[in-house]
Amino acid sequence: MLSDKERAALERAAAAVGVPFDWLYRLIRFETAGTFDPLKGNPNSSAIGLLQFTNAAARDLGYNSSQELAHSLPTFEAQVAGAVIPYLKRYRPFPTPQSLYMSVFYPAARFWPENREFPPAVQKANTYATGAIKTVRDYVRRVEGGISSGLAAALILLASIVAGILYYK
């Protein structure tokens, strides 16, 4: 849940990049596993922050690394203004949710057909307990579904534990 200040910052960002608030809200919710934490990192890569900025993306924004970007802009409001807006402005316009979401996940796919598959290396790097993100549609559905792959994996694990406890009682 966003505070009033965070919501206002996100509304300003959505207006600045020309997208509906809901699109940007869902994207950041997904990328931060529902936490909206500007210091949320990916344990499997250099990605960190509201859009899971990689080292390459951080360098494009004038930082030496993704860690430097996140720790230079440690609050939600600061990161939205100082990194999210500048990053997304590079990829405008966003006529569809896909064009916005792909600007973060795999910019080359912003206007691909939704059933087009990502290269094998991208699929391999994005395989979770809930399955691989193989196509543009897979990623868009995850973002719009409101559940991150990490959260989905945790829920599956929790359900398995509960089922095991109930079975052995």
Secondary structure per residue as TSV (DSSP state, phi and psi in degrees):
chain	resnum	aa	ss	phi	psi
A	1	M	-	360.0	140.2
A	2	L	-	-95.2	144.6
A	3	S	-	-73.2	169.4
A	4	D	H	-60.2	-40.5
A	5	K	H	-65.1	-41.9
A	6	E	H	-66.9	-42.5
A	7	R	H	-61.0	-43.4
A	8	A	H	-62.5	-40.8
A	9	A	H	-63.0	-41.1
A	10	L	H	-70.1	-35.7
A	11	E	H	-63.3	-41.7
A	12	R	H	-63.7	-41.2
A	13	A	H	-64.5	-44.9
A	14	A	H	-59.0	-43.7
A	15	A	H	-64.8	-40.2
A	16	A	H	-65.1	-32.8
A	17	V	H	-101.3	-1.7
A	18	G	T	78.2	38.0
A	19	V	-	-128.0	157.9
A	20	P	-	-63.5	146.1
A	21	F	H	-51.4	-44.8
A	22	D	H	-59.7	-36.5
A	23	W	H	-62.8	-47.7
A	24	L	H	-69.7	-38.4
A	25	Y	H	-58.4	-49.3
A	26	R	H	-62.7	-40.3
A	27	L	H	-62.4	-48.6
A	28	I	H	-68.8	-37.4
A	29	R	H	-57.7	-46.3
A	30	F	H	-65.3	-49.8
A	31	E	H	-64.3	-24.7
A	32	T	T	-104.0	15.3
A	33	A	T	55.0	37.7
A	34	G	T	81.4	3.0
A	35	T	-	-91.9	-25.3
A	36	F	-	57.3	28.4
A	37	D	-	-89.2	117.9
A	38	P	T	-68.3	-9.3
A	39	L	T	-107.8	10.7
A	40	K	-	-66.9	123.2
A	41	G	B	-111.1	160.5
A	42	N	-	-95.1	121.1
A	43	P	T	-67.2	-12.8
A	44	N	T	-104.8	3.2
A	45	S	S	-157.4	-176.0
A	46	S	S	-81.1	-3.8
A	47	A	-	-65.5	137.4
A	48	I	B	-155.8	154.2
A	49	G	T	101.2	-175.8
A	50	L	T	-63.2	-31.3
A	51	L	T	-111.8	14.6
A	52	Q	T	51.9	60.5
A	53	F	B	-64.4	130.7
A	54	T	-	-86.7	171.1
A	55	N	H	-59.0	-40.7
A	56	A	H	-63.1	-44.1
A	57	A	H	-64.3	-39.8
A	58	A	H	-63.7	-42.2
A	59	R	H	-62.5	-39.0
A	60	D	H	-61.6	-25.5
A	61	L	T	-94.8	4.8
A	62	G	T	96.7	11.2
A	63	Y	-	-105.9	157.8
A	64	N	S	-77.0	-25.9
A	65	S	S	-159.0	167.9
A	66	S	H	-66.6	-34.2
A	67	Q	H	-63.2	-43.7
A	68	E	H	-61.7	-43.5
A	69	L	H	-58.0	-52.7
A	70	A	H	-62.1	-42.2
A	71	H	H	-80.4	-17.4
A	72	S	H	-80.3	-23.9
A	73	L	S	-127.3	67.1
A	74	P	-	-79.0	-10.1
A	75	T	S	-103.9	158.4
A	76	F	H	-54.9	-51.1
A	77	E	H	-62.5	-42.7
A	78	A	H	-65.3	-41.7
A	79	Q	H	-70.9	-36.3
A	80	V	I	-60.8	-49.5
A	81	A	I	-71.1	-40.8
A	82	G	I	-91.3	-15.5
A	83	A	I	-134.5	-46.8
A	84	V	I	-62.3	-52.2
A	85	I	H	-62.2	-51.5
A	86	P	H	-59.6	-39.2
A	87	Y	H	-63.5	-50.6
A	88	L	H	-68.2	-31.4
A	89	K	H	-59.9	-26.1
A	90	R	T	-67.2	-20.9
A	91	Y	T	-111.4	4.1
A	92	R	-	-61.7	155.7
A	93	P	-	-85.2	166.5
A	94	F	-	-121.0	83.2
A	95	P	S	-73.8	-17.7
A	96	T	S	-137.2	160.7
A	97	P	H	-57.0	-40.8
A	98	Q	H	-55.1	-43.5
A	99	S	H	-62.6	-34.5
A	100	L	H	-72.3	-51.8
A	101	Y	H	-61.1	-41.8
A	102	M	H	-69.3	-25.0
A	103	S	H	-61.7	-23.0
A	104	V	H	-95.0	-45.1
A	105	F	H	-79.5	-49.3
A	106	Y	-	-158.5	85.4
A	107	P	G	-52.5	-31.3
A	108	A	G	-61.9	-21.0
A	109	A	G	-94.2	10.4
A	110	R	T	-55.4	-34.0
A	111	F	T	-122.9	20.1
A	112	W	S	-70.4	158.6
A	113	P	-	-63.1	146.2
A	114	E	T	-64.8	-20.8
A	115	N	T	-92.8	1.6
A	116	R	-	-71.6	136.8
A	117	E	B	-85.9	146.9
A	118	F	-	-74.2	160.2
A	119	P	-	-57.7	153.1
A	120	P	H	-52.5	-39.2
A	121	A	H	-64.1	-36.8
A	122	V	H	-68.7	-42.0
A	123	Q	H	-61.9	-45.3
A	124	K	H	-62.2	-40.9
A	125	A	H	-72.0	-13.4
A	126	N	T	-124.8	46.3
A	127	T	E	-107.4	127.5
A	128	Y	E	-128.7	176.4
A	129	A	T	-58.0	-26.6
A	130	T	T	-88.7	2.9
A	131	G	E	112.9	171.3
A	132	A	E	-85.6	151.9
A	133	I	-	-89.8	97.5
A	134	K	-	-95.1	-36.8
A	135	T	B	-122.5	167.0
A	136	V	H	-55.8	-44.1
A	137	R	H	-57.6	-40.3
A	138	D	H	-57.3	-46.8
A	139	Y	H	-68.4	-45.4
A	140	V	H	-59.0	-43.1
A	141	R	H	-63.0	-39.2
A	142	R	H	-65.7	-43.4
A	143	V	H	-62.4	-47.2
A	144	E	H	-76.0	-19.9
A	145	G	H	-77.3	-14.7
A	146	G	T	79.7	11.9
A	147	I	-	-130.0	127.1
A	148	S	-	-79.3	160.7
A	149	S	H	-63.7	-37.3
A	150	G	H	-65.7	-42.1
A	151	L	H	-66.2	-40.8
A	152	A	H	-61.2	-43.3
A	153	A	H	-62.6	-41.6
A	154	A	H	-63.3	-40.4
A	155	L	H	-66.1	-38.9
A	156	I	H	-64.3	-43.5
A	157	L	H	-62.1	-45.4
A	158	L	H	-60.5	-44.1
A	159	A	H	-62.1	-38.6
A	160	S	H	-65.3	-41.2
A	161	I	H	-64.2	-47.3
A	162	V	H	-60.8	-43.6
A	163	A	H	-61.8	-40.7
A	164	G	H	-64.3	-42.1
A	165	I	H	-62.7	-46.4
A	166	L	H	-65.6	-35.7
A	167	Y	H	-67.3	-40.2
A	168	Y	H	-89.1	3.4
A	169	K	-	-76.3	360.0
